[in-house]
Amino acid sequence: TPDKFVNNERRVALKGEAFFSITQDKTKPFIIETQDDVEIRVVGTSFNVKSFETFTEVIVETGIVELKKGNSVMRLVANDKARIYSKDSIIKVEKKTDDLYKYYRSKSFDCDNTPLWKVVEVLNEAYDERIVIKDKSLRNLKLNTQFDQEDIDIVMQVLEATFEFTVTKKRNTYYITQ
């Protein structure tokens, strides 16, 4: 973030993922421009943003955030999660269902009745690994645990023991099977 902003706004461009905790200043709104032309406008709040070429995702922890893409404008409040795909201007809003998005700040994964497919999705992103659930019947198994800065091999051993399925590693991919 710049040390000083010019004019009557605080404007930054984002590529990737970041967590923002914005000091309230009604005279100088904070504006984030994502790489797929989404504009996020806030006055004072805390929220997480993922900005990729194909989509932008915003999860609000406190306060109010305004999203704008094209002619679409949406206001989000605490615990709202929105995703905007670069190919259209539709802003899809839902309540956040877990706190896994905090992993890159907290270095821990808090799973509270979290489906296995979601855990695997976040592990793939966090560890830059390739984990594949081979049996679709395993996708919705629910996990209640916390991983705190664990090695990926340890995480996979815990999953294997918890659910009594098989984890096999071939080359750079973990396969989960019945």
Secondary structure as UniProt FT lines:
FT   TURN            7..8
FT   STRAND          10..14
FT   STRAND          16..22
FT   TURN            26..27
FT   STRAND          30..34
FT   TURN            35..36
FT   STRAND          39..42
FT   STRAND          45..51
FT   STRAND          55..62
FT   STRAND          64..69
FT   TURN            70..71
FT   STRAND          72..77
FT   TURN            78..79
FT   STRAND          80..85
FT   TURN            86..87
FT   STRAND          91..95
FT   HELIX           100..102
FT   HELIX           103..106
FT   STRAND          108..115
FT   HELIX           116..127
FT   STRAND          130..133
FT   HELIX           136..138
FT   TURN            139..140
FT   STRAND          142..148
FT   HELIX           152..163
FT   STRAND          166..170
FT   TURN            171..172
FT   STRAND          173..177
//
